[in-house]
Amino acid sequence: MNTSGTVIGIVGSPNHDGRTNTLISAALDGAASTGRAVEKIQLADHVVDACKDCLPWVCKDNLKCTYPDEAFEFLSQKLLDCGALILGTPVYWWDTSGMIKYLILKMFRIYARTAPLKGMPAFGIGIAGGTGNGLISGLRPVYHFFQVMHMRAIEPVPVTRFNFKKATERAKELGEQIAEMAKQRTPFNDLEERLLWYDALPYLGMSRMEERRLLAGHTTQALPKNADPGIACGLARADVLSAAGRKLEAMKAITQVYDSGLEIFEKK
Ligand SMILES: Cc1cc2nc3c(=O)[nH]c(=O)nc-3n(C[C@H](O)[C@H](O)[C@H](O)COP(=O)(O)O)c2cc1C
């Protein structure tokens, strides 16, 4: 088991220089600050083919895709050899990028049974750089990957345009944290422990309403100091409505806060 390898950061966006790249770079800076070797991989340079779900299912035994796929060979070897993983995805339609999903699905098909990444520290970064919708749902497939592969993932970094600076700082802190964790892998003792670990991670279990409230909260935190304090108070009103079981009204109150916050943000 490799416990001393490089921390790799995968930029799961077709844009080499976009926001995902900025966030992954910050996380790798954090990891590098501990003295650990880091490597950034641009997924756009290594696009994995779709798994063909071919039968007989030999790849789970010979641990090799039956079809030639240089990108997968390159990436899977990097994953097998590394000490920790940071996986960054742009959020597309409230979901993880297709390039990442193709990588994940092939990893599942070949390695889910043997789980060679067990105990590997990891975290995911999801940037919902448009409306901000999907800031959590876009991260879920990434954490599903970590969970199925028995990896020891720590909290995700959900990012929007509204919390970008703070999230970049958080990515750096977590990069430092997983670099430290990479010194000693700690695999889960059993399935139950693993499932509970993942249940305890923040953000991922949020309902759609909670996710939308988080997003609206991002917009209020980005408000200028002279903004109408009534905007942020709308979130407290939404909470009261929600607690009273008036869910639809609560959701609408959240949307109102989001719309007001967005309008001011875009004028800045
Ligand atoms: C096909 C597509 C779908 C998108 N869907 C969403 C979305 O659901 N929510 C959101 O906030 N942004 C969405 N965006 C915007 C991207 O998240 C945003 O451009 C992000 O910065 C992309 O990351 P990058 O800068 O690393 O390329 C979408 C962009 C594209 C191209």
The ligand as an SDF file (V2000), in Angstrom:
LIG
                    3D

 31 33  0  0  0  0  0  0  0  0999 V2000
  -22.9120   22.8380  -19.9070 C   0  0  0  0  0  0  0  0  0  0  0  0
  -22.7670   23.7700  -18.7400 C   0  0  0  0  0  0  0  0  0  0  0  0
  -23.6330   23.6680  -17.6740 C   0  0  0  0  0  0  0  0  0  0  0  0
  -23.4930   24.4920  -16.5600 C   0  0  0  0  0  0  0  0  0  0  0  0
  -24.3430   24.3200  -15.5030 N   0  0  0  0  0  0  0  0  0  0  0  0
  -24.1840   25.0730  -14.3900 C   0  0  0  0  0  0  0  0  0  0  0  0
  -24.9990   24.8520  -13.2460 C   0  0  0  0  0  0  0  0  0  0  0  0
  -25.8430   23.9550  -13.1800 O   0  0  0  0  0  0  0  0  0  0  0  0
  -24.8090   25.6670  -12.1740 N   0  0  0  0  0  0  0  0  0  0  0  0
  -23.8850   26.6740  -12.1860 C   0  0  0  0  0  0  0  0  0  0  0  0
  -23.7700   27.4020  -11.2170 O   0  0  0  0  0  0  0  0  0  0  0  0
  -23.0790   26.8600  -13.2450 N   0  0  0  0  0  0  0  0  0  0  0  0
  -23.1930   26.0980  -14.3370 C   0  0  0  0  0  0  0  0  0  0  0  0
  -22.3480   26.2730  -15.3950 N   0  0  0  0  0  0  0  0  0  0  0  0
  -21.2640   27.2540  -15.2870 C   0  0  0  0  0  0  0  0  0  0  0  0
  -19.9590   26.5970  -14.8120 C   0  0  0  0  0  0  0  0  0  0  0  0
  -20.1200   25.9400  -13.5850 O   0  0  0  0  0  0  0  0  0  0  0  0
  -18.8870   27.6810  -14.6850 C   0  0  0  0  0  0  0  0  0  0  0  0
  -18.6360   28.2360  -15.9440 O   0  0  0  0  0  0  0  0  0  0  0  0
  -17.6000   27.1760  -14.0520 C   0  0  0  0  0  0  0  0  0  0  0  0
  -16.7800   28.2910  -13.8010 O   0  0  0  0  0  0  0  0  0  0  0  0
  -16.8940   26.2240  -14.9660 C   0  0  0  0  0  0  0  0  0  0  0  0
  -15.6520   25.8650  -14.3820 O   0  0  0  0  0  0  0  0  0  0  0  0
  -14.2870   26.2700  -15.1060 P   0  0  0  0  0  0  0  0  0  0  0  0
  -14.1800   27.7820  -14.9820 O   0  0  0  0  0  0  0  0  0  0  0  0
  -13.2320   25.5730  -14.3760 O   0  0  0  0  0  0  0  0  0  0  0  0
  -14.3880   25.8260  -16.5330 O   0  0  0  0  0  0  0  0  0  0  0  0
  -22.4780   25.4700  -16.5300 C   0  0  0  0  0  0  0  0  0  0  0  0
  -21.5980   25.5860  -17.6150 C   0  0  0  0  0  0  0  0  0  0  0  0
  -21.7290   24.7430  -18.7040 C   0  0  0  0  0  0  0  0  0  0  0  0
  -20.7460   24.8650  -19.8260 C   0  0  0  0  0  0  0  0  0  0  0  0
  1  2  1  0
  2  3  1  0
  2 30  2  0
  3  4  2  0
  4  5  1  0
  4 28  1  0
  5  6  2  0
  6  7  1  0
  6 13  1  0
  7  8  2  0
  7  9  1  0
  9 10  1  0
 10 11  2  0
 10 12  1  0
 12 13  2  0
 13 14  1  0
 14 15  1  0
 14 28  1  0
 15 16  1  0
 16 17  1  0
 16 18  1  0
 18 19  1  0
 18 20  1  0
 20 21  1  0
 20 22  1  0
 22 23  1  0
 23 24  1  0
 24 25  2  0
 24 26  1  0
 24 27  1  0
 28 29  2  0
 29 30  1  0
 30 31  1  0
M  END
$$$$
